[in-house]
Amino acid sequence: MKQIALLGSTGSIGTQALDIIRQQPEKLGIYALCANNQVELLVQQAREFLPDVAVTANKFKYKQLKEGLKDLPIKIWAGIDAISQIVEAEPIDIVLMALVGYIGLKPTIHALKAGKTIALATKETLVLAGELITQLALKHHATILPIDSEHSAIFQCLIGENPDTVERIILTASGGPFRKYSLEQLQHVTKQKALKHPNWMMGNKITIDSATLMNKGFEVIEAKWLFGVSPEQIQVLIHPQSIIHSMVQFKDTSIKAQLGLPDMHLPIQYALTYPERLNSYFKSLDFDEYSHLTFEKPDTVRFRNLNLAFEAIRQGGNMPCILNASNETVIDAFLQDKISFFAMSDIIEKTMESTAFIASPTYEDLVETDQITRIITSKEIMKRQIE
Ligand SMILES: NC(=O)c1ccc[n+]([C@@H]2O[C@H](COP(=O)([O-])OP(=O)(O)OC[C@H]3O[C@@H](n4cnc5c(N)ncnc54)[C@H](OP(=O)(O)O)[C@@H]3O)[C@@H](O)[C@H]2O)c1
C-alpha cells in the first residue's frame, strides 16, 4: 500500500484526492493530512482516514485541532515548518502537494531532499523555482508526477516515446469565463463573475488565474521544467470544451492527445497509482454529447498575462518568481475589491520591470525576491486602488 502525505487536504484538489483514496483502500493509505484554516473539515477527514499525523499550518488553530481529535491516537502538529518536517517521515511514499501558491515551495524542497515521489498540483512551485526543483529531484532521485490535467495528458502522451523526437507540446486552455469579452467588457468584470469557471470547480486563486490566462502562462513554465522543452516548443491553444487535455506533436508530424471529461479525479488517481491504471467509477466521455470540439488562438491583447509568462520564462533567473509573487499579490487585492480585473496585468508588468533581476538565483535569493516583489506590487496597487 502506498502511504500518502496529503498537503492541502481541505482544498479542491485535496478533497478530490480523498475521494480517490476512499475508493482504493487496499492500494492507498493516508499517513498525514495537512491544511490551514478549515479545521472542522480537517478533523472530519482525520476521523475518517485515521492518519498518523494531522497538521494545521495555522498555529492559532492547534488547540481546536487537538481538541477535535483528542480521543484518537493521531499526532497533532501546527505551523508551516511542521508541514516541511512531516513530509520527510520514513513511511511516506508519495507527497501530494496541493497547497496553493508560494507556500508550497519549502515543503516540496524538503520532500525532494528526502527522495519522496511528489504528486504535484501546486504549479506555482515549478513556476517560481523550476530550475532548483528539477535539480533537486535529479540529485535525490525523486520523481515528480504531474496532477495538472494538461501535464498529466502530456505525461501520458510521452510514455514509450523518445523525448528527442518531440517537436512541440500543445497545451489546451478553456479560455475561461471571459473568452468572448471585449476589452471594454473586461474593464467591468466583477470578482463574482471571475470566480465562475465554465468547466472546472477549483479553488479561488486558480479560478482567477484561469480567467486572466495566467494559469495557462504558469502551465507553459511548468511544462518547460517537467518535460525539458523550450518555451518556443510550447503552443497554447484555446479549446473551450476542455475535452482534449493537451497534445504532443512528434518530429514525424504525428500528434498524440489525451481526452476525457473535465474532472480532476482522473489525473489525481493516475498520479497516485502510476504506473498502474486502475478501474474507476468516473463517468467516461460520450462522443455523442461532444460532437463539436473547437480550437482557436489565444488573444494576447485582451489577455496579456500569457505574454508576461512567456517573457518571464524567456528571461529566466528570478523573473518567474517575480511574476508569481506579483500575481499572488494582485489576486488578493482583486478579491478584496481594491483593484479592477484589468489592472492586474498592468501591475504585474510594472513590477516585472522594476524588481531587481538575478540571473542565477539561489533558494535564499528566491525567498528575498518573493518578499521584495510583494512590497513593490503592493505599492503599485495603492496607486491604482479603487476609491
Ligand atoms: N483545483 C483544481 O482543479 C486544480 C487543478 C490543477 C492544479 N491545481 C493547483 O493545485 C493547487 C491547489 O489548488 P486548489 O484549487 O485545491 O486550492 P484551494 O481549494 O484553495 O485549496 C488550497 C489548500 O491549501 C491550504 N492552504 C492555503 N493557504 C495555506 C497556507 N498558507 N498554509 C498551508 N496551507 C494552506 C488550504 O487550507 P484551508 O482550506 O484549510 O485553509 C487548502 O487545503 C494550486 O496550486 C492550483 O494551481 C488545482
The ligand as a Tripos MOL2 file, in Angstrom:
@<TRIPOS>MOLECULE
LIG
   48    52     1     0     0
SMALL
NO_CHARGES

@<TRIPOS>ATOM
      1 N1         -8.4740   22.8680   -8.2010 N.am      1 LIG1
      2 C1         -8.0770   22.3490   -9.3340 C.2       1 LIG1
      3 O1         -8.8830   21.8010  -10.1030 O.2       1 LIG1
      4 C2         -6.6300   22.4330   -9.7450 C.ar      1 LIG1
      5 C3         -6.2410   21.9060  -10.9910 C.ar      1 LIG1
      6 C4         -4.8860   21.9260  -11.3190 C.ar      1 LIG1
      7 C5         -3.9520   22.4760  -10.4500 C.ar      1 LIG1
      8 N2         -4.3660   22.9840   -9.2530 N.ar      1 LIG1
      9 C6         -3.3640   23.5720   -8.3530 C.3       1 LIG1
     10 O2         -3.4450   22.9090   -7.1110 O.3       1 LIG1
     11 C7         -3.1450   23.8030   -6.0470 C.3       1 LIG1
     12 C8         -4.3070   23.7750   -5.0650 C.3       1 LIG1
     13 O3         -5.4520   24.2850   -5.7230 O.3       1 LIG1
     14 P1         -6.9090   24.1610   -5.0990 P.3       1 LIG1
     15 O4         -7.8390   24.6210   -6.1500 O.co2     1 LIG1
     16 O5         -7.0930   22.8100   -4.4910 O.co2     1 LIG1
     17 O6         -6.8220   25.2740   -3.9500 O.3       1 LIG1
     18 P2         -7.8000   25.5070   -2.7240 P.3       1 LIG1
     19 O7         -9.1120   24.8620   -2.9530 O.co2     1 LIG1
     20 O8         -7.7770   26.9620   -2.4340 O.co2     1 LIG1
     21 O9         -7.0870   24.7170   -1.5210 O.3       1 LIG1
     22 C9         -5.8500   25.1310   -1.0160 C.3       1 LIG1
     23 C10        -5.4120   24.2330    0.1240 C.3       1 LIG1
     24 O10        -4.2060   24.7690    0.6670 O.3       1 LIG1
     25 C11        -4.3880   25.1140    2.0390 C.3       1 LIG1
     26 N3         -3.6870   26.3730    2.3050 N.ar      1 LIG1
     27 C12        -3.9900   27.5970    1.8350 C.ar      1 LIG1
     28 N4         -3.1340   28.5140    2.3180 N.ar      1 LIG1
     29 C13        -2.2600   27.8360    3.0910 C.ar      1 LIG1
     30 C14        -1.1630   28.2210    3.9030 C.ar      1 LIG1
     31 N5         -0.7700   29.4860    3.9980 N.pl3     1 LIG1
     32 N6         -0.5040   27.2610    4.5620 N.ar      1 LIG1
     33 C15        -0.8840   25.9680    4.4750 C.ar      1 LIG1
     34 N7         -1.9470   25.5480    3.7650 N.ar      1 LIG1
     35 C16        -2.6170   26.4750    3.0820 C.ar      1 LIG1
     36 C17        -5.8850   25.2580    2.2420 C.3       1 LIG1
     37 O11        -6.1910   25.0170    3.6160 O.3       1 LIG1
     38 P3         -7.5600   25.5480    4.3230 P.3       1 LIG1
     39 O12        -8.6370   25.3750    3.2980 O.co2     1 LIG1
     40 O13        -7.7070   24.6210    5.4850 O.co2     1 LIG1
     41 O14        -7.3630   26.9590    4.7450 O.co2     1 LIG1
     42 C18        -6.4000   24.1800    1.2940 C.3       1 LIG1
     43 O15        -6.3170   22.9240    1.9100 O.3       1 LIG1
     44 C19        -2.9350   25.1760   -6.6910 C.3       1 LIG1
     45 O16        -1.5810   25.4120   -6.8590 O.3       1 LIG1
     46 C20        -3.6010   25.0520   -8.0620 C.3       1 LIG1
     47 O17        -2.9990   25.8580   -9.0410 O.3       1 LIG1
     48 C21        -5.6790   22.9790   -8.8950 C.ar      1 LIG1
@<TRIPOS>BOND
     1     1     2 1
     2     2     3 2
     3     2     4 1
     4     4     5 ar
     5     4    48 ar
     6     5     6 ar
     7     6     7 ar
     8     7     8 ar
     9     8     9 1
    10     8    48 ar
    11     9    10 1
    12     9    46 1
    13    10    11 1
    14    11    12 1
    15    11    44 1
    16    12    13 1
    17    13    14 1
    18    14    15 2
    19    14    16 1
    20    14    17 1
    21    17    18 1
    22    18    19 2
    23    18    20 1
    24    18    21 1
    25    21    22 1
    26    22    23 1
    27    23    24 1
    28    23    42 1
    29    24    25 1
    30    25    26 1
    31    25    36 1
    32    26    27 ar
    33    26    35 ar
    34    27    28 ar
    35    28    29 ar
    36    29    30 ar
    37    29    35 ar
    38    30    31 1
    39    30    32 ar
    40    32    33 ar
    41    33    34 ar
    42    34    35 ar
    43    36    37 1
    44    36    42 1
    45    37    38 1
    46    38    39 2
    47    38    40 1
    48    38    41 1
    49    42    43 1
    50    44    45 1
    51    44    46 1
    52    46    47 1
@<TRIPOS>SUBSTRUCTURE
     1 LIG1         1 GROUP 0 **** ****
